[in-house]
Amino acid sequence: MTFQRIEKAPIAGLLHFEGRDIPFHAGDTLATALLAAGINAFRRTALSGEQRGPYCLMGVCFECLLCVDGIDNLRACVTPARNGMKIQRQQGAPAGPELKPEEQP
């Protein structure tokens, strides 16, 4: 499926996606900016290595997880685009939070 903008708007800034500069518009999320640029594979599954991308676009399905500025597991569909963000596809399973010694079984 191809995504395109309904109307032209001025570019608000640039995202840096795996060595490529991606323009975004005011009000864009990371998902809408990347989809408008023709990027629809945001991560690979840990089990099969299959590519995954945004599905629900409302923060429920977790298919659009990205690594943003070194932070894993950010949902692209609910993360506002900000100038200069460094974005990478997430590889494998999302990392869970580290448990403190007193929280470990």
C-alpha distances in whole Angstrom, upper triangle without the diagonal:
4,7,10,13,15,18,20,22,24,23,25,25,24,22,23,20,22,24,21,22,19,20,20,21,23,22,19,18,18,14,13,15,13,10,11,12,9,11,9,12,15,17,18,20,24,25,22,21,17,15,13,11,11,12,14,14,18,20,20,18,19,16,16,19,20,23,24,28,29,28,26,24,23,20,18,17,20,22,22,22,25,27,27,25,25,22,21,19,21,23,24,25,26,29,31,34,37,40,43,46,48,44,44,45
4,7,10,12,15,17,19,21,20,22,22,21,20,21,19,21,22,19,19,16,17,17,18,21,20,17,17,16,13,12,13,11,8,8,10,7,9,9,12,15,18,20,22,26,27,25,23,19,16,15,13,13,13,16,15,19,21,22,20,21,18,16,20,20,23,24,27,28,28,26,25,23,20,17,16,20,21,21,20,23,24,25,24,24,21,21,19,22,24,25,27,27,30,32,35,38,41,44,47,49,46,45,47
4,7,9,12,14,15,18,17,19,19,18,18,19,18,20,22,18,18,15,15,14,14,17,16,13,14,14,11,9,10,10,6,5,8,7,9,9,13,15,18,21,23,27,28,26,24,21,18,16,13,12,13,14,13,16,19,20,19,20,17,15,19,19,22,22,25,27,26,25,23,21,19,15,14,17,18,18,17,20,21,23,21,22,20,20,19,21,24,26,27,26,30,32,34,37,40,43,46,48,44,45,46
4,7,9,10,12,15,15,17,18,17,17,20,18,21,22,19,17,14,13,12,12,15,15,13,14,14,12,9,10,11,8,5,8,9,12,12,16,18,21,24,26,30,32,30,27,25,21,19,16,15,16,17,15,18,21,23,22,22,20,18,21,21,24,23,26,28,28,27,26,23,21,17,16,19,19,18,17,20,21,22,22,23,21,22,21,24,26,29,30,29,32,34,36,39,42,45,49,50,47,47,49
4,6,7,9,12,12,14,16,16,17,20,19,22,23,20,18,14,12,11,10,12,12,11,13,14,13,9,10,12,10,7,10,11,14,15,19,19,23,26,29,32,34,32,30,27,24,22,18,17,18,18,16,18,21,23,23,23,22,19,22,22,25,23,26,29,28,28,26,23,21,18,16,18,18,17,16,18,19,21,21,23,21,23,23,25,28,31,32,30,33,35,37,40,43,45,49,50,47,48,50
4,7,9,13,14,17,19,20,21,23,23,26,27,23,21,18,16,14,12,14,14,13,16,17,16,12,13,15,13,10,14,15,18,18,22,23,26,29,32,35,37,35,33,30,27,25,21,19,20,20,17,19,22,25,25,26,24,22,25,25,28,27,29,32,31,31,29,26,23,20,18,20,21,19,18,21,22,25,24,26,25,27,26,29,32,34,34,33,36,38,39,43,45,48,52,52,49,50,52
4,6,10,12,15,17,19,20,23,23,27,27,23,21,18,15,13,11,12,13,13,16,18,17,14,14,17,15,12,15,17,19,20,24,25,28,32,34,37,39,38,36,33,29,27,24,22,23,22,20,22,25,27,28,28,27,24,27,27,29,27,29,32,32,32,31,27,25,22,20,21,22,19,18,20,21,24,24,26,25,27,28,30,33,36,37,35,38,39,41,44,47,49,53,54,51,52,54
4,7,9,12,15,16,18,21,22,25,25,21,19,15,12,11,9,11,13,13,16,18,18,14,13,16,15,12,14,16,19,21,24,25,28,32,34,38,40,39,36,33,30,28,24,23,24,24,21,23,26,29,29,29,28,25,27,26,28,26,28,31,31,31,31,27,25,22,21,22,22,19,17,19,19,21,22,24,24,26,27,30,33,36,37,35,38,39,41,44,47,49,53,54,51,52,54
4,6,9,12,14,16,20,21,24,24,21,18,15,11,9,7,8,11,11,15,16,17,14,12,16,16,13,14,17,20,21,25,25,28,32,34,38,40,39,36,34,30,28,25,23,25,24,21,23,25,28,29,28,28,24,26,25,27,25,26,29,29,30,29,26,24,21,20,20,20,17,15,16,16,19,20,23,23,25,27,29,33,35,36,34,37,38,39,42,45,47,51,52,49,50,53
4,6,9,12,15,18,20,23,23,19,16,13,10,9,6,8,11,12,15,17,18,15,13,16,17,14,15,18,20,23,26,25,29,32,35,38,41,40,37,35,31,29,26,24,27,27,23,25,26,30,30,30,29,25,27,25,26,24,24,28,28,29,29,26,25,21,21,21,20,16,14,15,14,17,18,21,22,25,26,29,33,35,36,34,36,38,39,41,44,46,50,51,49,50,53
4,6,8,11,14,16,20,19,16,12,10,6,6,5,7,11,10,13,14,16,13,11,14,15,12,13,16,18,20,23,22,26,29,32,35,38,37,34,32,28,27,24,22,25,25,22,23,25,28,29,27,26,23,24,22,23,20,21,25,25,26,26,23,22,19,19,19,18,14,12,12,10,13,15,17,18,21,23,26,29,32,33,31,33,35,36,38,42,43,47,48,46,47,50
4,7,10,14,16,20,19,16,13,11,7,6,5,6,9,9,12,13,15,13,11,14,16,14,14,18,19,21,23,22,25,29,32,34,37,37,34,32,29,27,24,22,25,25,21,22,23,27,28,26,26,22,23,21,21,18,19,22,23,24,25,21,21,17,18,18,15,12,9,9,8,11,13,16,17,20,22,25,29,32,32,30,32,33,33,36,39,41,44,46,43,45,48
4,7,10,13,16,16,13,10,8,6,6,7,8,11,10,12,12,15,14,11,13,16,14,14,17,17,20,22,20,23,27,30,32,36,35,32,31,27,26,23,22,25,25,22,23,23,27,27,25,25,21,21,19,19,16,16,20,20,22,23,20,20,17,18,18,15,12,9,7,5,7,10,12,14,17,20,23,26,29,30,28,29,31,32,34,37,39,42,44,42,43,46
4,7,9,13,12,10,6,5,4,6,9,11,13,11,12,11,14,13,10,11,14,13,12,15,15,18,19,18,21,24,27,30,33,32,29,28,24,23,21,20,24,24,21,23,23,26,26,24,23,19,19,17,16,14,14,17,19,20,21,18,19,15,17,18,15,12,9,8,5,6,8,10,11,14,17,20,23,26,28,26,27,29,30,32,36,37,41,43,41,41,44
4,6,10,10,8,6,5,6,7,11,13,14,11,11,8,11,12,9,9,13,13,11,14,13,15,16,14,17,21,24,26,29,29,25,25,21,20,18,18,21,22,19,21,20,24,23,21,20,16,16,13,13,10,11,14,15,16,17,15,15,12,15,16,13,11,7,7,6,5,5,6,7,11,13,16,19,23,24,22,24,26,27,29,32,34,38,40,37,38,41
4,6,6,6,5,6,9,11,14,16,17,15,14,11,13,14,11,10,14,14,12,14,13,16,16,14,16,19,23,24,28,27,24,23,20,20,18,19,22,24,21,23,22,25,24,22,20,17,16,13,12,10,10,12,14,16,17,15,17,14,17,18,15,14,11,10,9,6,6,5,6,9,12,15,17,21,23,21,23,25,26,28,32,34,37,39,37,37,40
4,6,5,6,7,10,12,16,18,18,15,14,10,12,13,11,9,12,13,11,12,10,12,12,10,13,16,19,21,24,24,20,20,16,16,15,16,20,22,19,22,21,23,22,19,18,14,14,10,10,9,10,12,14,14,16,14,15,12,15,17,15,15,12,13,12,10,8,6,5,6,8,12,14,18,20,19,21,24,25,27,31,33,36,38,36,36,39
4,6,8,10,14,16,19,22,22,19,17,14,15,17,14,12,15,16,13,14,11,14,12,11,12,15,18,20,23,22,19,19,16,17,16,18,22,24,22,24,23,25,24,21,19,16,15,11,11,11,11,12,15,15,16,16,17,15,18,20,18,18,16,16,15,12,11,8,6,6,8,11,13,17,19,19,20,24,25,27,31,33,36,38,36,36,38
4,7,10,13,16,19,22,23,20,19,16,17,19,15,13,16,17,14,15,13,16,16,15,16,19,22,24,27,26,22,22,19,20,19,21,25,27,25,27,26,29,27,24,22,19,18,15,14,13,13,15,17,18,20,19,20,18,21,23,20,20,17,17,15,12,12,9,9,9,12,15,17,20,23,22,24,27,28,30,34,36,38,41,39,39,41
4,6,10,13,16,19,21,18,17,14,15,16,13,11,14,14,10,12,11,14,15,14,17,19,23,25,28,27,23,22,19,20,18,20,23,25,23,26,25,28,26,24,22,19,18,15,15,14,15,17,19,19,21,19,20,17,20,22,19,19,15,15,14,12,12,10,10,10,13,16,18,22,24,24,25,28,30,32,35,38,41,43,41,41,43
4,7,10,13,16,18,15,15,13,15,15,11,10,14,13,10,13,12,16,17,16,19,22,25,27,30,29,26,25,21,21,19,20,24,25,22,25,25,28,27,24,23,19,19,16,16,14,15,17,19,20,21,19,20,17,19,20,18,16,13,13,11,9,10,10,10,12,15,18,21,24,26,25,27,30,31,33,36,38,42,44,42,42,45
4,7,10,13,15,12,12,10,11,11,7,7,10,9,7,10,10,13,15,14,17,21,24,27,30,28,25,24,20,20,17,17,21,22,19,22,22,25,24,22,20,17,18,15,16,14,15,18,19,20,20,18,18,14,16,18,15,14,10,11,10,10,10,10,10,12,14,18,20,24,26,24,26,29,30,32,36,38,42,43,41,41,44
4,7,10,12,10,12,10,12,11,7,9,11,9,8,12,12,15,18,17,20,24,27,30,33,32,28,27,23,22,19,19,22,23,19,22,22,26,25,24,22,19,20,17,18,16,17,20,21,22,22,19,19,15,16,18,15,13,10,10,9,10,11,13,13,16,17,20,24,27,28,27,29,31,32,34,38,40,43,45,43,43,46
4,7,9,6,8,8,10,8,5,8,11,9,9,13,13,15,18,17,20,24,27,29,32,32,29,27,23,22,18,17,20,20,17,19,20,23,23,22,21,17,18,17,18,15,17,20,20,21,21,18,17,13,14,15,13,10,7,9,8,11,11,13,13,16,18,20,24,27,28,26,28,30,31,33,37,39,42,44,41,42,45
4,6,6,9,10,12,9,8,11,12,10,12,15,16,18,20,19,23,27,29,32,35,34,31,30,26,24,20,19,21,21,17,19,20,24,24,23,23,19,21,19,21,18,19,23,23,24,23,20,18,15,15,15,14,10,8,10,10,13,14,16,17,20,21,23,27,30,30,28,30,32,33,35,38,40,44,45,43,44,47
4,6,9,11,13,11,10,14,15,13,15,18,19,20,23,21,25,28,31,34,36,36,33,32,28,26,22,20,22,21,17,18,20,23,24,23,24,20,21,20,21,19,20,23,23,24,23,20,18,15,15,14,13,9,8,9,10,14,14,18,18,21,23,25,28,31,31,29,31,32,32,35,38,40,43,44,42,43,46
4,7,10,11,9,10,13,14,13,15,18,18,19,21,20,23,27,29,32,34,34,32,30,26,24,20,17,19,18,14,14,16,20,21,21,21,18,19,19,20,18,20,23,22,22,21,17,16,13,12,11,10,7,8,10,12,15,15,18,18,21,22,23,27,29,29,27,29,29,30,33,36,38,41,42,39,41,43
4,7,8,6,6,9,10,10,12,15,14,15,18,16,20,23,25,28,31,31,28,26,23,20,17,14,16,16,12,13,15,18,19,18,18,15,16,16,17,15,17,20,19,20,19,15,13,10,9,9,9,6,6,9,11,14,13,16,15,17,18,20,24,26,26,24,26,27,28,31,34,36,40,41,38,39,42
4,5,5,6,9,10,11,13,15,13,14,16,14,17,20,22,25,28,28,25,24,20,17,14,12,14,13,10,11,11,15,16,15,15,11,13,12,14,12,15,18,16,16,15,11,10,7,6,6,5,4,5,9,12,14,12,14,13,15,16,17,21,23,23,20,22,24,24,28,31,33,37,37,35,36,38
4,6,5,6,8,10,11,13,11,11,13,10,14,17,20,22,25,25,22,21,17,15,12,10,14,14,11,12,12,16,16,14,13,9,10,9,11,10,12,15,14,14,13,10,8,5,6,8,6,6,5,9,11,12,9,11,9,11,12,14,17,20,20,18,20,22,23,26,29,32,35,36,34,34,37
4,5,5,6,8,10,11,9,9,10,9,12,16,18,21,23,23,20,19,15,12,9,7,10,11,8,10,11,14,13,12,11,7,10,10,12,12,15,17,16,15,13,11,8,5,5,8,8,9,9,12,14,15,13,14,11,12,12,14,17,19,19,18,20,22,24,27,30,33,36,37,34,35,37
4,6,5,6,9,10,10,10,13,12,15,19,21,24,27,26,24,21,18,15,11,9,12,12,9,11,13,16,16,15,14,11,13,13,16,15,18,20,19,19,17,14,12,8,7,10,10,9,9,13,14,16,14,16,14,15,15,17,20,23,23,21,24,26,27,31,34,36,40,41,38,39,41
4,6,5,6,9,9,10,13,12,16,19,22,25,28,27,24,22,18,16,13,12,15,16,12,15,16,19,19,17,16,13,14,13,15,14,16,19,19,18,18,15,13,9,10,12,11,10,8,11,12,13,12,13,12,14,14,17,20,23,24,22,25,27,28,31,34,37,40,42,39,39,42
4,5,5,6,5,7,9,9,13,16,19,22,25,23,21,19,15,13,10,10,14,15,12,15,16,19,18,16,14,11,12,11,13,13,16,18,18,17,16,14,13,9,10,13,12,12,10,13,14,14,12,12,10,11,11,14,17,20,21,20,23,25,27,30,33,36,39,41,38,38,40
4,5,5,5,6,9,10,13,16,19,23,25,23,21,18,14,13,9,9,11,13,11,15,16,18,17,16,14,11,14,13,16,16,19,21,21,19,18,16,14,10,10,14,14,14,13,16,17,18,16,16,14,14,13,16,19,21,22,21,24,27,29,32,35,38,41,43,40,40,42
4,5,7,9,12,13,17,20,23,26,28,27,24,22,18,16,13,12,15,16,14,17,18,21,20,19,17,15,17,16,19,18,21,23,23,22,21,19,17,13,13,16,15,15,13,16,16,17,17,17,15,17,16,19,22,24,26,25,28,30,32,35,38,41,44,46,43,43,45
4,6,9,12,13,16,19,22,25,28,26,23,21,17,16,14,14,17,19,16,19,20,23,22,21,18,15,17,16,18,17,19,22,22,22,21,19,18,14,15,17,17,16,13,16,16,16,15,15,14,15,15,18,21,23,25,25,27,30,32,35,38,41,44,46,43,43,45
4,6,9,11,15,17,20,24,25,23,21,18,15,14,12,12,15,18,16,19,20,22,21,20,17,14,17,16,18,19,21,23,23,22,21,20,18,15,15,19,18,18,16,19,19,19,18,17,15,15,14,17,19,22,24,24,27,30,32,35,38,41,44,46,43,43,45
4,6,8,11,14,17,20,22,20,17,15,11,11,9,10,13,16,15,18,18,20,18,17,14,11,13,12,15,15,18,20,20,18,18,17,15,12,13,17,16,17,15,18,18,18,16,15,12,12,10,14,16,18,20,20,23,26,28,31,34,37,40,42,39,39,41
4,6,9,12,14,18,20,18,15,13,9,8,6,7,10,13,12,16,16,18,15,14,11,9,12,12,15,16,19,20,20,18,17,16,14,11,12,16,16,17,16,19,20,20,18,17,14,13,11,13,15,17,18,18,22,24,27,30,33,36,39,41,38,37,39
4,6,8,11,14,16,14,12,9,6,5,5,8,11,14,14,17,16,17,15,13,10,8,10,10,13,15,18,19,18,16,15,15,13,12,13,17,17,18,17,20,21,21,18,16,13,11,8,10,11,13,15,16,19,22,25,27,31,34,37,38,35,35,36
4,7,10,13,16,15,12,11,7,6,5,8,11,14,13,15,14,16,13,11,8,6,7,6,9,12,15,15,14,12,11,11,10,9,11,14,14,16,15,18,19,18,15,14,10,8,5,7,9,11,13,13,16,19,21,24,27,30,33,35,32,32,33
4,7,9,12,12,9,8,6,5,7,10,12,15,15,17,15,16,13,10,8,7,7,7,9,12,16,15,14,11,10,11,11,11,13,16,16,18,18,20,22,21,17,15,11,9,5,5,6,8,9,10,13,16,19,22,25,28,31,33,30,29,31
4,7,9,8,5,5,4,6,9,12,14,17,18,20,18,18,15,12,9,10,10,10,12,16,19,17,16,13,12,14,14,15,17,19,19,22,22,24,25,24,21,18,15,12,8,7,5,6,8,10,13,17,20,22,25,29,31,33,30,29,30
4,6,6,5,5,7,7,10,13,14,17,18,20,18,17,14,12,9,11,11,12,14,18,21,19,18,14,13,15,15,16,18,20,21,24,24,27,28,27,23,21,18,15,11,9,7,5,6,9,12,15,19,21,23,27,29,31,28,26,27
4,6,6,8,10,11,14,17,18,20,22,23,20,19,16,14,12,14,13,14,15,19,21,19,18,14,14,17,17,19,21,23,23,26,26,28,30,28,25,22,19,16,13,10,7,4,5,9,11,14,17,19,21,25,27,29,26,24,25
4,6,8,11,12,16,18,19,21,23,25,22,21,17,16,14,17,16,17,19,22,25,23,22,18,17,20,20,21,23,25,26,29,29,32,33,32,28,26,23,19,16,14,11,8,8,12,14,16,20,21,24,27,29,31,27,25,26
4,5,9,11,15,18,18,21,23,25,23,22,18,17,14,17,16,18,20,23,26,24,23,19,18,21,21,22,23,26,26,30,30,32,33,32,29,26,23,19,16,14,11,9,11,14,17,19,23,25,27,31,32,34,31,29,29
4,7,9,13,16,17,21,22,24,22,21,18,16,13,15,14,15,17,20,23,21,21,17,17,19,19,19,21,24,24,27,27,29,30,29,25,23,19,16,12,11,8,7,10,13,16,19,22,24,27,30,32,34,31,30,30
4,6,10,14,15,18,19,22,20,20,16,15,12,13,14,15,17,21,24,22,22,18,17,19,18,18,20,23,23,26,26,28,30,28,25,23,19,16,13,12,10,10,12,14,18,20,24,26,29,33,35,36,33,32,33
4,7,11,12,16,17,19,18,18,15,13,10,10,12,12,15,18,21,20,20,17,15,17,16,15,17,20,20,23,22,25,26,25,22,20,16,14,10,10,10,10,12,14,18,20,24,26,29,33,35,37,34,33,34
4,7,9,12,13,16,15,14,11,10,6,7,9,11,14,17,20,20,18,15,13,14,13,12,13,17,17,20,20,23,25,24,21,19,16,14,10,10,10,11,12,13,17,19,22,25,28,31,34,36,32,32,33
4,6,10,10,13,12,13,10,9,6,5,8,10,13,15,19,19,18,15,13,13,11,9,10,14,15,17,17,20,22,22,19,18,14,13,10,11,12,13,14,14,18,20,23,26,29,32,35,36,33,33,34
4,6,6,9,9,10,8,8,5,5,8,11,14,16,19,20,18,16,13,12,9,8,7,11,12,15,15,19,21,22,19,19,15,15,12,13,15,16,16,15,19,20,23,26,29,32,35,36,33,33,35
4,6,9,9,9,7,8,6,7,11,14,18,19,23,23,21,19,16,15,11,11,9,12,15,17,18,22,25,25,22,22,19,18,16,16,18,18,17,17,21,22,24,28,30,34,37,37,34,34,35
4,5,7,7,6,9,8,9,12,15,19,20,24,24,22,19,16,15,11,11,8,11,14,16,18,22,25,26,23,23,20,20,18,18,20,20,19,18,21,22,24,28,30,33,36,37,33,34,35
4,6,8,8,9,9,8,11,14,17,17,21,22,20,18,15,13,9,8,5,8,11,13,14,18,21,22,20,21,18,19,17,17,20,21,20,18,21,22,24,28,30,33,36,37,33,34,36
4,6,8,9,11,10,12,15,18,18,22,23,20,18,15,13,9,10,6,7,10,12,15,19,22,24,21,22,20,20,19,19,22,22,21,19,21,21,23,27,29,31,35,35,32,33,34
4,6,6,9,9,10,13,16,16,19,20,17,15,12,10,7,8,6,6,9,12,15,18,22,23,20,20,18,19,17,16,19,19,18,15,18,18,19,23,25,28,31,31,28,29,30
4,6,9,10,11,15,18,19,22,22,19,17,13,12,9,11,9,10,13,16,19,22,25,26,23,23,21,21,19,17,20,19,17,15,18,17,19,23,25,28,31,31,27,28,29
4,6,8,10,13,17,18,22,22,19,16,12,12,9,11,10,12,14,18,20,23,26,26,23,23,20,19,17,15,17,16,14,13,16,17,19,23,24,28,31,31,28,28,29
4,6,6,10,13,15,18,18,15,12,9,9,6,9,9,10,12,16,18,21,23,23,20,20,16,16,13,12,14,13,11,10,13,14,16,20,22,25,28,29,26,26,27
4,6,9,13,15,19,18,16,13,10,10,8,9,9,12,13,17,18,21,23,23,20,19,16,14,12,10,12,12,11,11,14,16,19,22,24,28,31,32,28,28,29
4,6,10,12,16,16,14,11,9,8,6,5,7,10,10,13,14,17,20,20,16,16,12,12,9,9,12,13,12,11,15,16,19,22,25,28,31,32,29,29,31
4,7,9,13,13,10,8,5,5,5,6,9,10,10,14,14,17,19,18,15,14,11,10,8,6,10,11,10,8,11,13,15,18,21,25,28,29,26,26,28
4,6,10,10,8,6,6,5,7,6,10,11,10,13,13,15,16,15,12,10,7,6,5,5,9,11,11,9,12,14,16,19,22,25,28,30,27,27,29
4,7,6,5,4,6,6,9,9,13,14,12,14,13,14,16,14,10,8,6,5,6,6,9,11,12,10,11,14,15,17,21,23,26,28,26,26,29
4,5,5,7,8,7,10,9,13,13,10,11,10,11,12,10,7,6,5,7,9,9,13,15,16,13,14,16,17,19,22,24,28,30,27,28,31
4,6,9,11,10,13,13,16,16,12,13,12,11,12,9,6,5,6,8,12,12,15,18,18,16,16,18,17,19,23,24,27,30,28,28,32
4,6,10,10,14,14,18,17,14,16,15,15,15,13,10,8,8,9,11,10,13,15,16,13,13,15,15,16,20,21,25,27,25,25,28
4,7,7,11,12,15,15,12,15,15,15,16,15,11,10,9,10,11,10,13,14,14,11,10,12,12,14,17,19,23,25,23,23,26
4,6,9,11,14,14,13,16,16,17,19,17,13,12,10,9,9,7,10,11,10,7,7,10,11,13,17,19,22,24,22,22,25
4,6,9,12,12,11,15,15,17,20,19,15,14,11,11,10,8,10,11,9,6,7,9,11,14,17,20,23,24,22,22,24
4,6,9,8,7,11,12,14,16,16,12,12,10,11,11,9,13,14,13,10,11,12,13,16,19,22,26,27,24,25,27
4,6,6,6,10,12,14,17,18,14,14,12,12,12,11,14,15,14,11,14,14,16,19,22,25,28,29,26,27,29
4,6,5,8,9,12,15,15,12,13,10,11,11,11,15,16,16,14,16,18,19,22,25,28,32,33,30,30,33
4,6,8,10,13,16,18,15,16,13,15,14,14,18,19,18,16,19,20,21,25,27,30,34,34,31,32,34
4,6,9,12,16,17,15,16,15,16,16,16,20,21,20,17,19,19,20,24,26,29,32,33,30,31,33
4,6,9,13,14,11,13,12,14,15,15,19,20,20,17,18,19,20,23,25,28,31,32,30,31,33
4,6,10,12,10,13,13,16,17,18,22,24,23,20,22,23,23,26,29,31,34,35,33,34,37
4,7,9,8,11,10,14,16,17,21,23,24,21,23,24,24,27,30,32,36,37,35,36,39
4,6,6,10,11,15,17,19,23,25,26,23,24,25,25,28,31,32,36,37,35,36,39
4,6,9,11,15,18,20,24,27,27,25,26,28,27,30,33,34,38,39,38,39,42
4,6,9,13,16,18,22,25,26,24,24,26,26,28,31,33,36,38,36,37,40
4,6,10,13,15,18,21,22,20,21,23,23,25,28,30,33,35,33,34,37
4,7,11,12,15,19,20,18,19,21,22,24,27,29,32,34,33,33,36
4,7,9,12,16,17,15,17,19,20,23,26,28,32,34,31,32,34
4,6,9,13,14,13,15,18,20,22,25,28,31,33,31,31,33
4,6,10,12,12,14,17,19,22,25,28,31,33,30,30,32
4,7,8,8,10,14,16,18,22,25,27,30,27,26,28
4,7,8,10,14,17,18,22,25,27,30,27,26,27
4,7,9,12,15,17,20,24,26,28,25,23,25
4,6,9,13,14,17,21,23,25,22,20,22
4,6,10,12,15,19,21,23,20,19,21
4,7,9,12,15,18,20,17,16,18
4,6,9,12,15,17,14,13,15
4,6,9,13,14,11,12,14
4,7,9,12,9,9,13
4,6,8,6,6,9
4,5,5,7,10
4,5,5,9
4,6,8
4,7
4
